Amino acid sequence: MSAVLPRASAARAPQPEPLWLEWAALLGLFAFAAWLLGARGVWALLLGSDPTGITLVIIVVFVAATLWCGARARTLQRQRRAFEAQRDGWAADYRAALRHAPKDAAAPLDILLEQTHGPHQTAWWVNGIQLKLGLLGKVIGFSMLAIQIGQIQSFDAAQSQELLKSLTAGLGVALLTTMVGLVGNILLGLQLTRLDRYADALVADAQRAALVD
């Protein structure tokens, strides 16, 4: 099927939306926020208060997914430039494909959607994993809290400080992992939503070009 997005070509066309530059600016903001949190000791607090390591896993997943969003932004931008450079030829190929496959007229659009939106489905799944890991940490934290309460045989006022410290450890795991998972889910969802909207605009422009006689 020839009615698919062309690969990046040497021709340069005006780029109305510098998607990759937007992502690079967002990455710079993330880097500054990470440095600021490190300078304030927040990272040490988060990682030191979570003996399960779930917080570290969520952070690693978020960083990896953010870098993937940057690579995906560059790919979509190249697809847009290639489309703008070959708009007329692509529209002709699209209409020719429709004429040669009248019983499967939706096939060119399906291929186009797969090229522009297909990889995003896995990324959205990874975004949900962050939230689920946070909830897992919450369950583990409250389980630790319940186990510690169940092991209390008698209350000794002289040991109240140590007892309170052991009880709050599980509560800290529950709250911190949930918070990190929610923040990661929100920030990665913001990036993926921008990628989806850019891909939607590309598909809409391609369809509009194909419908022009």
C-alpha positions as CSV (number, residue, x, y, z in Angstrom):
1,M,0.0,0.0,0.0
2,S,1.6,3.2,-1.1
3,A,-0.7,5.6,0.8
4,V,1.4,5.9,3.9
5,L,3.4,8.7,5.3
6,P,6.7,9.2,3.4
7,R,10.0,8.8,5.2
8,A,12.0,11.9,6.0
9,S,13.4,13.5,2.9
10,A,16.2,15.9,2.3
11,A,13.7,18.6,1.3
12,R,13.0,21.2,4.0
13,A,9.6,22.6,4.6
14,P,8.3,25.2,7.1
15,Q,7.6,23.6,10.4
16,P,4.5,25.3,12.0
17,E,4.9,23.4,15.4
18,P,8.5,22.8,16.6
19,L,7.4,19.8,18.7
20,W,10.9,18.6,19.5
21,L,12.0,22.0,20.7
22,E,8.9,22.1,22.9
23,W,9.9,18.8,24.4
24,A,13.6,20.0,24.9
25,A,12.3,23.1,26.7
26,L,10.2,20.9,28.9
27,L,13.2,18.6,29.6
28,G,15.2,21.6,30.6
29,L,12.4,22.5,33.1
30,F,12.4,19.0,34.4
31,A,16.2,19.1,34.8
32,F,16.1,22.4,36.7
33,A,13.3,21.0,39.0
34,A,15.4,17.8,39.6
35,W,18.5,19.9,40.5
36,L,16.4,22.1,42.9
37,L,14.9,19.0,44.6
38,G,18.3,17.5,44.9
39,A,19.7,20.7,46.4
40,R,16.9,20.8,49.0
41,G,17.5,17.1,49.9
42,V,14.2,15.9,48.6
43,W,15.7,13.1,46.6
44,A,17.6,11.8,49.5
45,L,14.4,11.9,51.6
46,L,12.3,10.1,49.0
47,L,14.8,7.3,48.3
48,G,15.9,6.9,51.9
49,S,12.4,6.7,53.2
50,D,11.4,3.8,50.8
51,P,13.1,0.5,51.7
52,T,11.0,-1.2,49.0
53,G,12.8,0.6,46.1
54,I,9.4,1.3,44.4
55,T,10.1,5.0,44.3
56,L,13.4,4.5,42.5
57,V,11.6,2.2,40.0
58,I,9.0,4.9,39.3
59,I,11.6,7.5,38.8
60,V,13.6,5.3,36.4
61,V,10.4,4.5,34.4
62,F,9.5,8.2,34.2
63,V,13.0,9.2,33.0
64,A,13.1,6.4,30.4
65,A,9.6,7.3,29.1
66,T,10.4,11.0,29.0
67,L,13.5,10.3,26.8
68,W,11.3,8.1,24.6
69,C,8.9,11.0,24.2
70,G,11.8,13.1,23.0
71,A,12.7,10.5,20.4
72,R,9.1,10.2,19.4
73,A,8.7,14.0,19.1
74,R,11.6,14.1,16.7
75,T,10.1,11.2,14.6
76,L,6.8,13.0,14.3
77,Q,8.4,16.2,13.4
78,R,10.4,14.4,10.6
79,Q,7.2,12.8,9.4
80,R,5.5,16.2,9.3
81,R,8.4,17.7,7.3
82,A,8.4,14.8,4.9
83,F,4.7,15.1,4.4
84,E,4.9,18.9,3.7
85,A,7.7,18.3,1.2
86,Q,5.7,15.6,-0.6
87,R,2.2,16.7,0.0
88,D,1.0,16.6,-3.6
89,G,2.6,13.3,-4.4
90,W,1.3,11.7,-1.2
91,A,-2.3,12.9,-1.9
92,A,-2.2,11.4,-5.4
93,D,-0.9,8.1,-3.9
94,Y,-3.7,8.2,-1.3
95,R,-6.4,8.7,-3.9
96,A,-4.9,6.0,-6.1
97,A,-4.9,3.5,-3.3
98,L,-8.6,4.3,-2.7
99,R,-9.4,3.6,-6.4
100,H,-7.5,0.3,-6.4
101,A,-9.0,-0.9,-3.2
102,P,-12.6,0.2,-3.2
103,K,-13.6,-2.7,-0.9
104,D,-11.1,-1.7,1.7
105,A,-11.2,2.1,1.5
106,A,-10.3,2.5,5.2
107,A,-7.0,0.7,4.8
108,P,-4.9,3.8,3.9
109,L,-6.3,5.6,6.9
110,D,-5.6,2.6,9.1
111,I,-2.0,2.5,8.0
112,L,-1.6,6.3,8.5
113,L,-3.1,6.0,12.0
114,E,-0.8,3.1,12.9
115,Q,2.3,5.1,11.8
116,T,1.3,8.2,13.7
117,H,-0.4,6.8,16.8
118,G,0.6,3.2,17.1
119,P,3.7,3.6,19.3
120,H,1.7,5.8,21.7
121,Q,-0.4,3.0,22.9
122,T,2.5,1.3,24.7
123,A,3.6,4.6,26.1
124,W,0.2,5.2,27.6
125,W,0.4,1.7,29.2
126,V,3.7,2.6,30.7
127,N,2.2,5.8,32.0
128,G,-0.5,3.7,33.8
129,I,2.3,1.5,35.2
130,Q,3.6,4.5,37.2
131,L,0.3,5.0,38.9
132,K,-0.1,1.2,39.6
133,L,3.4,1.1,41.1
134,G,2.4,4.0,43.4
135,L,-0.7,2.1,44.5
136,L,1.4,-1.0,45.0
137,G,3.7,0.9,47.3
138,K,0.6,2.2,49.1
139,V,-0.6,-1.4,49.7
140,I,2.9,-2.5,50.8
141,G,3.2,0.5,53.1
142,F,-0.1,-0.1,54.8
143,S,0.7,-3.9,55.0
144,M,3.9,-3.0,56.8
145,L,2.0,-0.8,59.2
146,A,-0.6,-3.5,59.9
147,I,2.1,-6.1,60.6
148,Q,3.9,-3.7,63.0
149,I,0.7,-3.0,64.8
150,G,-0.1,-6.7,65.0
151,Q,3.3,-7.5,66.6
152,I,2.7,-5.1,69.5
153,Q,2.3,-7.1,72.6
154,S,2.0,-4.4,75.2
155,F,2.3,-0.6,75.2
156,D,5.2,0.8,77.1
157,A,5.3,4.6,77.5
158,A,9.1,4.5,77.7
159,Q,9.3,3.0,74.2
160,S,6.6,5.2,72.6
161,Q,9.1,7.1,70.5
162,E,10.7,4.0,69.0
163,L,7.2,2.5,68.5
164,L,6.0,5.6,66.7
165,K,9.0,5.6,64.5
166,S,8.5,2.0,63.4
167,L,4.8,2.6,62.7
168,T,5.3,5.7,60.6
169,A,7.9,3.9,58.4
170,G,5.1,1.9,56.7
171,L,2.9,5.0,56.4
172,G,5.7,6.9,54.8
173,V,6.2,4.2,52.2
174,A,2.5,4.3,51.4
175,L,2.3,8.0,51.0
176,L,5.6,8.7,49.3
177,T,5.2,6.0,46.6
178,T,1.7,7.1,45.9
179,M,2.8,10.8,45.5
180,V,5.7,9.9,43.2
181,G,3.5,7.7,41.1
182,L,0.8,10.4,40.7
183,V,3.3,13.1,39.8
184,G,5.0,10.9,37.3
185,N,1.7,9.9,35.8
186,I,0.6,13.5,35.4
187,L,3.9,14.8,33.9
188,L,4.2,11.9,31.4
189,G,0.5,12.1,30.5
190,L,1.1,15.8,29.6
191,Q,3.9,14.8,27.2
192,L,1.9,12.0,25.6
193,T,-1.2,14.2,25.2
194,R,0.9,16.7,23.3
195,L,2.3,13.9,21.0
196,D,-1.2,12.6,20.4
197,R,-2.5,16.1,19.5
198,Y,0.4,16.6,17.1
199,A,-0.2,13.2,15.5
200,D,-3.9,14.0,15.2
201,A,-3.1,17.3,13.4
202,L,-0.8,15.4,11.0
203,V,-3.5,12.8,10.2
204,A,-6.1,15.6,9.7
205,D,-3.8,17.5,7.3
206,A,-3.1,14.3,5.3
207,Q,-6.8,13.5,5.0
208,R,-7.5,17.1,4.0
209,A,-4.8,17.0,1.3
210,A,-6.2,13.7,-0.1
211,L,-9.7,15.1,-0.3
212,V,-8.6,18.0,-2.5
213,D,-9.4,17.3,-6.1
